[in-house]
Amino acid sequence: MKYVLVDNNDNIVHAVDLSNRYTQKEARLYFVNLKQIDEKEFNTLWRVMTEQEHKRRKFNSETIKEYEEFGDWLDLEKS
């Protein structure tokens, strides 16, 4: 399974393909060790998620931004 390290702006900083036996918690530990910083500091800078989760999250946020851009005029009732 592919895990990604994501910054606070939802950008992928690093990706790693780990075998399916790794959990998200173990992938997170992998990235903490890779960055060689304290876990508290790590938590303030990055998130670890699967590549699929990141794609879903990015799609949802883009859809919301598009809706906010066009506003309510798309919701006009049909006569």
Contacts in CASP RR format, 6 or more apart in sequence:
PFRMAT RR
TARGET T0000
AUTHOR 0000-0000-0000
METHOD contacts of the structure
MODEL  1
MKYVLVDNNDNIVHAVDLSNRYTQKEARLYFVNLKQIDEKEFNTLWRVMT
EQEHKRRKFNSETIKEYEEFGDWLDLEKS
1 17 0 8 1.000
1 18 0 8 1.000
1 19 0 8 1.000
1 20 0 8 1.000
1 22 0 8 1.000
1 50 0 8 1.000
2 15 0 8 1.000
2 16 0 8 1.000
2 17 0 8 1.000
2 18 0 8 1.000
2 50 0 8 1.000
2 51 0 8 1.000
3 15 0 8 1.000
3 16 0 8 1.000
3 17 0 8 1.000
3 18 0 8 1.000
3 22 0 8 1.000
3 24 0 8 1.000
3 27 0 8 1.000
3 30 0 8 1.000
3 31 0 8 1.000
3 48 0 8 1.000
3 49 0 8 1.000
3 50 0 8 1.000
3 51 0 8 1.000
4 12 0 8 1.000
4 13 0 8 1.000
4 14 0 8 1.000
4 15 0 8 1.000
4 48 0 8 1.000
4 49 0 8 1.000
4 50 0 8 1.000
4 51 0 8 1.000
4 54 0 8 1.000
5 12 0 8 1.000
5 13 0 8 1.000
5 14 0 8 1.000
5 15 0 8 1.000
5 31 0 8 1.000
5 46 0 8 1.000
5 47 0 8 1.000
5 48 0 8 1.000
6 12 0 8 1.000
6 13 0 8 1.000
6 46 0 8 1.000
6 47 0 8 1.000
6 48 0 8 1.000
6 49 0 8 1.000
6 54 0 8 1.000
7 13 0 8 1.000
7 45 0 8 1.000
7 46 0 8 1.000
8 45 0 8 1.000
8 46 0 8 1.000
10 54 0 8 1.000
10 57 0 8 1.000
10 58 0 8 1.000
10 61 0 8 1.000
12 54 0 8 1.000
13 46 0 8 1.000
14 31 0 8 1.000
14 34 0 8 1.000
15 51 0 8 1.000
16 27 0 8 1.000
16 30 0 8 1.000
16 31 0 8 1.000
18 26 0 8 1.000
18 27 0 8 1.000
18 30 0 8 1.000
22 30 0 8 1.000
24 48 0 8 1.000
24 49 0 8 1.000
24 50 0 8 1.000
27 48 0 8 1.000
28 48 0 8 1.000
31 42 0 8 1.000
31 46 0 8 1.000
31 48 0 8 1.000
32 39 0 8 1.000
32 42 0 8 1.000
35 42 0 8 1.000
35 46 0 8 1.000
49 57 0 8 1.000
67 74 0 8 1.000
END
